[in-house]
């Protein structure tokens, strides 16, 4: 019994070292034993958040130290009362199908999420947003009901405020599915 256990352990270690050496030093391979679903960034089931985070990016992103940094946005400002936030978006971002990621695409994604607001009611940010509009190609304005301290933190969550190419919405919305998982 003990020798069988040792042989099995040795075989596993040998295989593991082969797998580690087979991958490129800057490449990570992930395997998941289940289907991750349709990868709709605006819905929850049966998708897996880890897979969605590999396809869809946020305006802002968490760092290991808990801080929030610009991601698809390169900067932001807010009004004195904390209700109106204006994001300057990066102008070098495209969706994986070549379409530009711009303020209009971002606003369309917010609209799709907010059209299904009841589904996202658990997240207070979905209840706080009263208006989202593109001011220009690179300027996105989000207006809240009131100043909301965790605004940036909730924008950094894996769902629902991630961005899919609007051409992949079904019937101009995402609550009933998407055509294809086309992220940035």
N, C-alpha and C positions, 0 to 999 in steps of 0.2 A: 504493500500500500504506500509506504513512505517513498520507495524508489519510483513508483509510478507518479507520485506527486512531484518529486524532484525532476523527473524527465519532462513532465508537462510544463512545469515552471521554466525549465531551461529552454524548451521549445518556444514558449511564449516570449521569453526575453530575446531569444535569437530573432524571432519574427519582428518583434518591436524594434530592435536595432536596425534591421533591414529597412523597415518602413521609415524610420527616422532619417536614415542616410539617403533614401530614395527621393525625398522631397527637396526641392530647391531651398536654399537658406532663407529666402524672403517669401516663401510660399507656405500657406497653412491650408491643409486639407481637412474638411469637416464632413463627417458622415452622420446621418440621422436616420434611425430605423423606421420612420413613418413618412407618409406623404405630407408635405407641408401645406397642401391646399392651394387655392388659386392666388395667393399672395396679394390680396386686396389690402392696401395699407389703411383703408378707411373702415375696415370691419375687424372682427375679433376671432370668429370660429369658422373653420377648423385650422386656421393659420398658426404658424409658429413665429413669435416675435423675432427670434434670432435670424431667421431667414429673411424676414421683411427688412430688418436693419441692414442686411447686405445689399438690398436692391434699392431701397428708398432712403433718402437723406432728409434731415431736418434743417430748419433755418438756423438753429443754434444747437450746440451739442455739449453734453456733460464731459468733464474731464475727470480723471481719477481722483483729483483732490476735491471734487464736488463743485468746482466752478463751472460756469457756463460760458462757452466761447462762440464766436461767430462760425458758421459753417457754410450754408448756402447764402446766408446774409453775410455781408462783410462788416456791417456796423448797424447801429440802431440808435434812435433817440426817442424820448417820450415827452409828452406835454407836462407842464408843471403839476397838473392835477392827477397825472398818472393814468389817464384814461385813453389817450391816443398815442400809439406807438408807430413810428415810421422806420421801416427797415430798408437799408440800401443793399440790394442784392448783388452778388457777384455777376459780372457780365461775361464770364468765360465758361458757363455751365450749360451743358446740353443734356437732354434725355438720351438714353441709350439707343434710341432710334434716330437720333440726329436733330430732333426738334429742339428749339431753344427753351431753356428754363428762364422765364422772365416773370415780372410782377403779375401779368395777366394770367399765366399758368398757375402761379401760386394762389392768386385770388380765386380761380376756378376750383382749385383743390379745397380751399377753405369753404367755399360755397357748397361743394358736394358733401363735406363733412357736416356742415351746419344744416343742410336740407334734411339730414338724418339725425338731427340734434338729440332726439329722445334716446337713440341708441347709445349716445355718448354722454348722457346726463350724469353718469358717475364721475366724470371729469369736470370740475367746476369751470374750467376755462371754456368749455363748450357752452356753458350757460352765460358766461360773462361777455362773450363776443357779440356785439350788436351790428358791426359793419366791417367789411374788408373790401378794400379797393386798390386797384393799380393806379398810382399817381403818374407813373411814367414806366418805361421799360424796366427800370431798375429800382423803382421806389414803390414799396408796398405799405399801405397804411391799415392798421388794425385798431378799431375803436371798441373800448370795453364799457360796460355799464358803470363800473366804478374802478378805482385803483385796485389792482389785484396783485399782491406781492409775489405769488409763485408763478406769474405769467411766463417768464423765460424758462423756468424749470419745467413747467407743463408742456411748453413747446418742444422741449428736448426729449420728451418721452417717445418710445418706439411707435406708438399709435395714439391718436388717429391723425395727427398733423404732420404727415409725411407726403411726399409729392410724386404723383404718377402723371405721365403725359396726358393732358386732357383729351387727346385723340383716342385714348384707350378707355374712356368712360363709355358705358353702355347707355344710350339714350340721354346723354348729357348729365349722367349721375353715376354714382358708384355703389349705391345701397343694394342694388340687385346684381352686382358682379362687375367685372371689368373684362375688356377684350384680351389684354395681354399685360403682364407685369413689366411695364416700361418705366423704370426709375431713372434717377440722374447718375 
